[in-house]
Amino acid sequence: MESALDQAVNTASTNLTKLRWALGLNGALSVGVALVIVFWPGISLEALTLLFGAYTLATGIVQLVAAIGGDGMEGRGWLAVSGLLGVAVGVIVFAWPNISALALLYVIGAYAIVFGVIAIGGAFWLPFDGTDAALIVLTGLVSIAFGIVMFAKPGDGALVTLALIATFALAVGIAELVLAIGGKRLVERDLRRGYQRVSHASST
């Protein structure tokens, strides 16, 4: 029969694993979007719109599912807010089929800025510390900078714009994949700490 401590450790491990998987899936989706743009430089506006809408909608759903299934999970609120942002932007893009190139760039820029702010908040809301926390802050700053560039120079040419979007998606994707791996290390660290506490209590 499991003790209360064992149950707490197992619950923490399960919740952190869900968070790790959510970040990992989103990271894989972001990298996938970047690769599509890189290998399809002549992508049409319609295809780019569908790609971006599907990307934000998919990442939003992944985060919402993780938040709903993570009862008692630290950072659950962050996942919910981030997920709602993705779903909302995805719905807006799909509901606006005749969106112009300029309007789409503004939508992407706004999404990047809001995403960056939420990402920086994740450094405080999510169970990250040290290098992982610094990485998520850096990701947020890069995202905000990207969004500002999109608003400041939206007409610098299709190839430049696609390169910026691909770079942004790739940077975010790699960061989330690294955080996902870091989450696994965090689970292992917490389990070791729990074991050390139990061992210390038993010896005193």
C-alpha positions in Angstrom: 0.0 0.0 0.0 1.4 3.4 -1.0 2.1 6.0 1.7 0.9 9.5 1.4 4.4 10.6 0.4 4.6 8.0 -2.3 1.3 9.1 -3.7 2.4 12.7 -3.7 5.6 11.9 -5.5 3.8 9.7 -8.1 1.3 12.5 -8.7 4.0 15.1 -9.1 5.8 12.8 -11.5 2.7 12.2 -13.6 1.8 15.9 -13.8 5.3 17.0 -14.7 5.3 14.3 -17.4 2.1 15.7 -18.9 3.7 19.2 -18.9 6.8 17.8 -20.5 4.8 16.1 -23.2 2.7 19.2 -23.9 5.8 21.3 -24.4 7.5 18.6 -26.5 4.5 18.2 -28.8 4.3 22.0 -29.3 8.0 22.1 -29.9 7.7 19.4 -32.6 4.8 21.3 -34.2 6.8 24.5 -34.3 9.8 22.9 -35.8 7.5 21.2 -38.4 6.1 24.6 -39.4 9.6 26.0 -39.8 10.6 23.1 -42.0 7.5 23.4 -44.2 8.3 27.1 -44.8 12.0 26.3 -45.5 11.3 23.6 -48.0 8.3 25.4 -49.5 9.7 29.0 -50.1 7.0 29.7 -52.7 4.1 29.0 -50.4 1.0 30.9 -51.2 -0.8 33.3 -48.9 -3.7 30.9 -48.6 -1.5 28.0 -47.7 0.5 30.1 -45.2 -2.7 31.2 -43.6 -4.0 27.6 -43.3 -0.6 26.5 -42.0 -0.4 29.2 -39.3 -4.0 28.7 -38.3 -3.6 25.0 -38.0 -0.3 25.5 -36.0 -1.8 27.8 -33.4 -5.0 25.8 -33.2 -3.1 22.5 -32.7 -0.7 23.9 -30.1 -3.6 25.5 -28.2 -5.5 22.3 -28.1 -2.5 20.4 -26.9 -2.0 22.8 -24.0 -5.7 22.9 -23.1 -5.9 19.1 -23.0 -2.8 19.0 -20.8 -4.3 21.7 -18.5 -7.7 19.9 -18.2 -6.0 16.6 -17.5 -3.5 18.0 -15.1 -5.6 18.3 -11.9 -3.4 19.9 -9.3 -0.5 20.4 -11.7 1.8 23.3 -11.1 1.6 25.6 -14.1 -1.9 24.4 -15.1 -3.2 28.0 -15.3 -0.3 29.0 -17.6 -1.1 26.1 -19.9 -4.8 27.1 -20.0 -4.0 30.7 -20.8 -1.4 29.8 -23.5 -3.8 27.2 -24.9 -6.7 29.6 -25.1 -4.5 32.1 -27.0 -3.6 29.5 -29.6 -7.2 28.3 -30.1 -8.4 31.9 -30.3 -5.9 32.9 -32.9 -6.5 29.7 -34.9 -10.2 30.3 -35.0 -9.7 34.0 -36.0 -7.5 32.9 -38.9 -9.8 30.2 -40.1 -12.8 32.5 -39.8 -11.1 35.1 -42.0 -10.4 33.2 -45.2 -9.8 36.3 -47.3 -7.3 37.8 -45.0 -4.7 40.0 -46.7 -1.0 39.4 -46.5 -0.5 42.6 -44.4 -3.3 41.6 -42.0 -1.9 38.1 -41.6 1.5 39.5 -40.7 -0.1 41.8 -38.1 -2.0 38.8 -36.7 1.3 36.8 -36.5 3.1 39.7 -34.9 0.4 40.2 -32.3 0.4 36.5 -31.5 4.1 36.5 -31.1 4.1 39.4 -28.7 1.3 38.0 -26.5 2.9 34.6 -26.7 6.2 36.1 -25.6 4.6 37.8 -22.6 2.9 34.6 -21.6 6.2 32.7 -22.0 8.1 35.1 -19.7 5.3 34.6 -17.2 5.9 30.9 -17.5 9.3 31.3 -16.0 7.5 32.2 -12.7 4.4 30.0 -13.0 6.0 26.7 -14.3 8.1 24.4 -12.2 11.3 25.5 -13.9 14.5 26.9 -12.4 18.1 27.7 -13.4 18.8 27.2 -17.0 15.3 26.1 -17.9 13.8 29.3 -16.5 16.4 31.4 -18.3 15.6 29.6 -21.5 11.9 30.3 -21.3 12.5 34.0 -20.6 14.9 34.2 -23.6 12.2 32.5 -25.7 9.7 35.1 -24.6 12.0 38.0 -25.4 12.8 36.6 -28.8 9.1 36.2 -29.5 8.4 39.7 -28.5 11.2 41.1 -30.6 9.9 39.1 -33.6 6.4 40.5 -33.1 7.8 44.1 -32.9 9.8 43.5 -36.1 6.6 42.2 -37.9 4.8 45.4 -36.9 7.6 47.7 -37.7 8.6 46.3 -41.1 5.7 44.3 -42.5 6.5 45.0 -46.1 10.1 44.0 -46.5 9.3 41.3 -49.0 7.8 37.8 -49.0 11.1 35.9 -48.7 12.3 38.0 -45.8 9.0 37.6 -44.1 8.9 33.8 -44.6 12.5 33.6 -43.3 11.5 35.5 -40.1 8.5 33.3 -39.5 10.6 30.2 -40.1 13.3 31.4 -37.7 10.7 32.3 -35.1 9.0 28.9 -35.3 12.3 27.1 -35.2 13.6 29.0 -32.2 10.4 28.5 -30.3 10.3 24.8 -31.2 13.8 24.0 -30.2 13.4 25.9 -26.9 10.2 24.0 -26.1 11.9 20.7 -27.0 14.8 21.5 -24.7 12.4 22.5 -21.9 10.6 19.2 -22.4 13.8 17.3 -21.9 14.6 19.6 -18.9 11.2 18.7 -17.5 12.3 15.1 -17.4 15.4 16.0 -15.4 13.2 18.0 -13.0 11.0 14.9 -12.3 14.1 12.9 -11.6 15.5 15.6 -9.3 12.2 15.9 -7.4 12.1 12.1 -6.9 15.6 12.2 -5.6 14.8 15.0 -3.2 11.7 13.1 -1.9 13.8 10.0 -1.3 16.5 12.1 0.5 13.8 13.6 2.8 12.4 10.2 3.6 15.9 8.8 4.3 16.7 11.8 6.5 13.5 11.5 8.5 14.0 7.8 9.0 17.5 8.3 10.3 16.5 11.0 12.9 
